[in-house]
Amino acid sequence: MYQSYAIADCRPRERFDRFRALVDEVFCRMEIDSQREVRDAFHARVDAVDLGNVKLVRVSTDPLQVRRRPQDIAHISTSPYLVKFQLKGESLWCQRGRQVHARPGDFVIASTAEPYSLTFCGDYEMPVMVVPDAIMRRLTPDPDQFLGHRMAAEEADCGLLSSFVAQIVARMNQLSEPMVHRIEANVLDLLGAVLSARSRPGPLTREQLLIQVKVYIQDHLHDHQLGPAAIATAFGISTRSVHMLFEAEPMTVGRYIRAQRIAACRRTLEVEGLSHASLTDVALQWGFYDLSHMTRCFREEYGEPPRRFMLLGHND
């Protein structure tokens, strides 16, 4: 869902306070300072699109400085990561004592669980992805290793991700609901690839390995052969080790795979209906052997057949 926040409609003297309140609402509590001489004529634009689990917010304002302070951190129960893309202008960003000078095309990753500062010396435009902690840790087991580092536009994969995000924000008010969910998957895939290419090597903990296995499952739901043996081969471990990873989980690995397939089919039916595919196509797309297999699983999971979950208006 797209939303534009009408800061320009406020009285000139009220715009800065309106912007500060929006930052608290859309991101989290921060201290924001604008140059005193421009406060009476402060210009800002904020619009956002909810991609599903991730929110993408475009911010552009006059020069200002942002600080995430310890007292601000105490006011939140969750601490998402912010992936900040420098689209126009330049900024100085500092976290963990590391300072980054970001130029157009660069991006940085900030943790809202720790203090940081961000300074814009001139007018700028910055799309910001708000990524929940759990999702970021699905992409990389140790996201904090990237804090205080510049993801440079001149590096092919970073530049590609920045360009893709720029294309999204340029059209964010035109995106259809089905397209929005596909965009979230694509942008997270690109971000995950960038981070994986730069992750520090080292042995994984059980929790980190489990996260990576779950990501692998999500990425291979279409594969009819997906199961403990295929996962073991992909990760170079034994089938027994795969089963042991899920011993403390609510589901066995087999039931987890089935649950993810059912959830994927349901999302497809609720978002797209049968406008581009049949029920059998949806079943095969997400790794079921046939329509009867998917129908049986739906009845066991929800007590209803898959057709009951079709997008309203496509269930004729």
Secondary structure, DSSP 8 states (H G I E B T S, - for coil): -EEEE--TTS-GGGHHHHHHHHHHHHT---EEEE-GGGGGG--EEEEEEE-SSSEEEEEEESSEEEEE-HHHHTT-S---EEEEE--BS-EEEEETTEEEEE-TT-EEEEETTS-EEEEESS-EEEEEEEE-HHHHHHH-S-GGGGTT--B-TTSHHHHHHHHHHHHHHHTTTS--HHHHHHHHHHHHHHHHHHHHHH-------HHHHHHHHHHHHHHTTT-TT-SHHHHHHHHT--HHHHHHHTTTSSS-HHHHHHHHHHHHHHHHHHHHTTSS--HHHHHHHTT-SSHHHHHHHHHHHHSS-GGGGS-TT---
